[in-house]
């Protein structure tokens, strides 16, 4: 997982470096001498200043400075990843039946200090957002409504009670890992497996996971009549240290990028890939919903 993150960061840095070289070429090349027929006698005309080009150069310089800042942030993240200790492989123990059983307990003990401990809540850019969920299908509001019917007949801007009898019978309120949620039972069971994996692999991250809510029966903001997946008890908003992520800025907390790997391995859909980025949002994919229906869980 860390190797994958490092590869993504290095790839983005390479693209940024090429972009900077192109910007530097255009910004630093000599300005051509410009003469205009309206200036009078061309034979005696002096060089005219192209104010539009001057403005463009200043904008390019600003972009170069911004790219330099992003590269510094990526270098900081890479150094933190490189300094992070790698868990030693679990010892192999001889089983009583002659087979070999891997000792799970203590497999991650003695890993040393977690160098990313103070970086989980830091904000980072999200690379290749639109391809983040390429292996799963999105359970759109129209799909969910077509399968289950509306979660209630009248939707407003405020969270209200679910009246859909099929879904309401499956709702549970339980503590799941580090948070407490109200969701349909198969989603809770799936999320519990996710958190068990997170706790085993990265207990420091696990301890800092917070939630901004799960069940909320309302319409999508800005889209009256269209129910959010929260309204069906199929999604949850997560964050690190209780710090809410800004909606639609193309950035997220570093800890959420790590969590996303665990959720996507379980078949969940990450909201960072929406047209309007919502990286706190994790929802059961259409693939999972169809699987749970086939198993009689929904």
C-alpha positions as CSV (number, residue, x, y, z in Angstrom):
1,X,0.0,0.0,0.0
2,X,2.8,2.4,0.9
3,X,4.7,1.4,-2.3
4,X,1.6,2.3,-4.3
5,X,1.3,5.7,-2.7
6,X,5.0,6.4,-3.2
7,X,4.6,5.5,-6.9
8,X,1.6,7.8,-7.3
9,X,3.4,10.6,-5.6
10,X,6.6,10.1,-7.7
11,X,4.5,10.0,-10.9
12,X,2.7,13.3,-10.0
13,X,6.1,14.9,-9.2
14,X,7.4,13.8,-12.6
15,X,4.5,15.4,-14.4
16,X,4.8,18.6,-12.3
17,X,8.6,18.7,-13.1
18,X,7.9,18.5,-16.8
19,X,5.2,21.2,-16.5
20,X,7.6,23.5,-14.7
21,X,10.2,23.1,-17.5
22,X,7.5,24.1,-20.1
23,X,6.4,27.0,-18.0
24,X,10.0,28.2,-17.5
25,X,10.6,28.0,-21.2
26,X,7.7,30.3,-22.0
27,X,8.2,32.6,-19.1
28,X,12.0,33.1,-19.7
29,X,12.2,33.3,-23.5
30,X,13.1,36.7,-24.9
31,X,10.1,38.9,-25.7
32,X,9.8,39.6,-29.5
33,X,9.9,43.2,-30.6
34,X,6.4,44.2,-31.6
35,X,5.5,46.9,-34.0
36,X,2.1,48.1,-34.9
37,X,1.0,49.8,-38.2
38,X,-1.1,52.2,-36.1
39,X,2.0,53.6,-34.5
40,X,2.7,55.6,-37.6
41,X,5.8,55.3,-39.8
42,X,7.0,51.7,-39.4
43,X,10.6,52.7,-40.3
44,X,10.9,54.8,-37.2
45,X,8.6,52.9,-34.8
46,X,10.0,51.8,-31.4
47,X,9.2,48.5,-29.7
48,X,5.8,48.4,-28.1
49,X,5.0,46.6,-24.8
50,X,2.5,43.8,-25.1
51,X,0.7,44.2,-21.7
52,X,-1.3,41.0,-22.3
53,X,1.9,39.0,-22.6
54,X,3.3,40.6,-19.5
55,X,0.2,39.6,-17.5
56,X,0.5,36.1,-18.9
57,X,4.1,35.9,-17.7
58,X,3.2,37.0,-14.2
59,X,0.4,34.4,-14.1
60,X,2.9,31.7,-15.2
61,X,5.3,32.7,-12.5
62,X,2.6,32.4,-9.9
63,X,1.7,28.9,-11.2
64,X,5.4,27.9,-11.0
65,X,5.5,29.1,-7.3
66,X,2.4,27.1,-6.6
67,X,3.8,23.9,-8.2
68,X,7.0,24.4,-6.2
69,X,5.0,24.4,-3.0
70,X,3.2,21.2,-4.0
71,X,6.5,19.5,-4.8
72,X,7.8,20.4,-1.3
73,X,4.6,18.9,0.3
74,X,5.1,15.7,-1.7
75,X,8.7,15.5,-0.7
76,X,7.8,15.8,2.9
77,X,5.2,13.0,2.5
78,X,7.8,10.8,0.7
79,X,10.4,11.3,3.5
80,X,7.8,10.4,6.1
81,X,6.9,7.2,4.2
82,X,10.6,6.2,3.7
83,X,11.2,6.7,7.5
84,X,8.2,4.6,8.5
85,X,9.4,1.2,9.8
86,X,8.2,-1.9,8.0
87,X,6.5,-4.6,10.0
88,X,8.6,-7.7,10.4
89,X,7.0,-10.9,9.0
90,X,5.2,-12.9,11.6
91,X,7.2,-15.9,13.0
92,X,6.3,-19.3,11.7
93,X,5.3,-21.8,14.4
94,X,5.0,-25.5,14.0
95,X,1.4,-26.7,14.5
96,X,0.6,-29.7,16.7
97,X,-0.8,-31.5,13.6
98,X,2.5,-31.3,11.8
99,X,1.4,-28.3,9.7
100,X,2.8,-24.8,9.9
101,X,0.6,-22.0,11.4
102,X,1.5,-18.4,11.2
103,X,1.5,-16.6,14.6
104,X,-0.8,-13.6,14.2
105,X,-0.5,-12.3,17.7
106,X,2.4,-10.0,18.1
107,X,3.1,-9.9,14.3
108,X,3.2,-6.1,14.4
109,X,4.8,-5.7,17.8
110,X,8.1,-3.8,18.1
111,X,7.6,-1.9,14.8
112,X,9.0,1.2,16.5
113,X,7.8,4.8,16.3
114,X,5.2,5.6,13.7
115,X,6.7,8.5,11.7
116,X,3.3,9.2,10.1
117,X,1.6,9.7,13.4
118,X,1.4,13.5,13.0
119,X,0.7,13.4,9.3
120,X,-2.6,11.5,9.2
121,X,-4.7,14.7,9.4
122,X,-2.6,16.6,7.0
123,X,-4.3,17.7,3.7
124,X,-2.9,16.3,0.4
125,X,-3.9,16.5,-3.2
126,X,-5.9,13.5,-4.6
127,X,-4.3,12.1,-7.7
128,X,-6.3,10.6,-10.6
129,X,-9.6,11.1,-8.8
130,X,-11.9,10.0,-11.6
131,X,-10.3,6.5,-11.8
132,X,-10.3,5.8,-8.1
133,X,-13.4,3.6,-8.2
134,X,-12.7,1.8,-11.5
135,X,-13.3,-1.6,-10.0
136,X,-16.7,-1.0,-8.6
137,X,-20.0,0.5,-9.7
138,X,-21.7,3.4,-8.1
139,X,-25.1,2.8,-6.5
140,X,-26.8,6.0,-7.9
141,X,-29.8,7.5,-6.2
142,X,-32.0,6.5,-9.2
143,X,-30.8,2.9,-8.9
144,X,-31.4,2.7,-5.1
145,X,-34.8,4.3,-5.4
146,X,-35.7,1.9,-8.2
147,X,-34.7,-1.1,-6.1
148,X,-36.0,-0.1,-2.7
149,X,-38.4,2.7,-3.4
150,X,-37.9,6.1,-1.7
151,X,-36.6,6.1,1.9
152,X,-39.6,8.2,2.7
153,X,-42.2,10.0,0.6
154,X,-41.2,13.6,1.4
155,X,-37.6,14.6,1.5
156,X,-36.3,17.9,2.9
157,X,-33.0,19.6,3.6
158,X,-33.1,18.2,7.2
159,X,-32.4,14.6,8.4
160,X,-35.7,12.9,9.2
161,X,-37.0,9.4,10.0
162,X,-36.9,6.6,7.5
163,X,-40.4,5.3,6.6
164,X,-39.4,2.7,4.0
165,X,-40.5,-0.5,5.8
166,X,-38.1,-2.8,3.9
167,X,-35.0,-0.8,4.8
168,X,-36.2,0.3,8.2
169,X,-36.4,-3.4,9.3
170,X,-32.7,-3.7,8.5
171,X,-31.5,-0.6,10.3
172,X,-29.2,-1.1,13.3
173,X,-27.4,1.4,15.6
174,X,-24.1,-0.1,16.8
175,X,-20.5,0.6,17.7
176,X,-18.3,-0.4,14.8
177,X,-14.6,-0.2,15.4
178,X,-13.8,3.3,16.6
179,X,-17.2,4.9,15.7
180,X,-20.9,4.4,16.3
181,X,-23.3,4.4,13.3
182,X,-26.9,3.8,12.3
183,X,-26.9,1.8,9.0
184,X,-28.4,-1.3,7.4
185,X,-27.1,-4.5,9.0
186,X,-25.0,-5.8,6.1
187,X,-23.2,-2.5,5.7
188,X,-22.4,-2.5,9.4
189,X,-21.0,-6.1,9.1
190,X,-18.9,-5.1,6.1
191,X,-17.5,-2.0,7.7
192,X,-16.6,-4.0,10.8
193,X,-14.4,-6.2,8.7
194,X,-12.8,-3.1,7.3
195,X,-12.0,-1.6,10.7
196,X,-10.6,-5.0,11.9
197,X,-8.1,-4.9,9.1
198,X,-7.2,-1.3,9.8
199,X,-6.7,-2.0,13.5
200,X,-4.4,-4.9,12.8
201,X,-2.3,-3.1,10.2
202,X,-2.3,0.5,11.4
203,X,-3.6,0.8,15.0
204,X,-2.4,4.5,15.2
205,X,-4.6,5.4,12.3
206,X,-7.5,3.3,13.7
207,X,-7.4,5.3,17.0
208,X,-7.8,8.6,15.2
209,X,-10.8,7.8,13.0
210,X,-13.9,9.9,13.7
211,X,-17.3,10.1,11.9
212,X,-19.4,13.0,10.7
213,X,-22.5,10.9,10.5
214,X,-24.1,7.9,8.7
215,X,-27.9,7.6,8.4
216,X,-29.5,10.9,7.3
217,X,-32.8,10.7,5.4
218,X,-32.9,13.9,3.3
219,X,-32.4,14.8,-0.4
220,X,-29.0,15.6,-1.9
221,X,-28.2,19.3,-1.3
222,X,-28.9,21.2,-4.5
223,X,-30.9,18.3,-6.0
224,X,-34.4,18.3,-4.5
225,X,-36.2,14.9,-4.7
226,X,-32.9,12.9,-5.1
227,X,-32.1,10.9,-2.0
228,X,-28.5,10.7,-0.8
229,X,-27.1,7.2,-0.2
230,X,-27.1,8.3,3.5
231,X,-30.9,8.2,3.3
232,X,-30.7,4.5,2.6
233,X,-28.4,3.7,5.5
234,X,-25.6,2.7,3.1
235,X,-22.9,5.3,3.6
236,X,-20.8,7.0,6.3
237,X,-18.7,10.1,6.5
238,X,-15.3,9.6,8.1
239,X,-12.4,12.0,9.0
240,X,-9.3,12.1,11.1
241,X,-9.2,13.7,14.5
242,X,-12.7,15.1,14.0
243,X,-11.5,17.6,11.3
244,X,-14.0,17.9,8.5
245,X,-12.7,17.8,5.0
246,X,-13.6,20.7,2.7
247,X,-16.0,19.6,0.0
248,X,-15.0,19.9,-3.7
249,X,-11.4,21.2,-3.3
250,X,-9.7,18.1,-4.8
251,X,-7.8,17.5,-1.5
252,X,-8.2,15.1,1.4
253,X,-6.6,14.1,4.7
254,X,-3.7,11.7,4.3
255,X,-5.3,9.2,6.7
256,X,-8.4,9.0,4.4
257,X,-6.3,8.0,1.5
258,X,-5.0,5.1,3.5
259,X,-8.5,4.2,4.8
260,X,-9.8,4.2,1.2
261,X,-7.5,1.3,0.3
262,X,-9.1,-0.9,3.0
263,X,-12.7,0.2,2.1
264,X,-12.1,-0.4,-1.7
265,X,-10.7,-3.8,-1.0
266,X,-14.0,-4.6,0.7
267,X,-16.0,-3.3,-2.3
268,X,-16.9,0.2,-1.1
269,X,-17.1,3.3,-3.3
270,X,-15.0,6.4,-2.2
271,X,-16.6,9.8,-2.6
272,X,-13.3,11.3,-3.6
273,X,-14.1,10.1,-7.1
274,X,-17.4,12.0,-7.4
275,X,-17.6,14.9,-9.9
276,X,-17.7,17.1,-6.9
277,X,-15.1,15.6,-4.6
278,X,-16.4,14.4,-1.2
279,X,-13.5,12.4,0.3
280,X,-15.1,11.9,3.7
281,X,-17.9,9.9,2.1
282,X,-17.7,6.1,1.9
283,X,-20.7,4.1,0.6
284,X,-21.5,0.6,-0.3
285,X,-21.1,0.1,-4.0
286,X,-23.8,-1.2,-6.3
287,X,-21.8,-4.5,-6.5
288,X,-22.2,-4.9,-2.7
289,X,-25.9,-3.9,-2.7
290,X,-26.6,-6.5,-5.4
291,X,-24.7,-9.1,-3.5
292,X,-26.6,-8.4,-0.3
293,X,-29.9,-8.6,-2.1
294,X,-28.9,-11.9,-3.7
295,X,-28.0,-13.3,-0.2
296,X,-31.3,-12.1,1.2
297,X,-29.7,-9.5,3.5
298,X,-31.5,-6.6,2.0
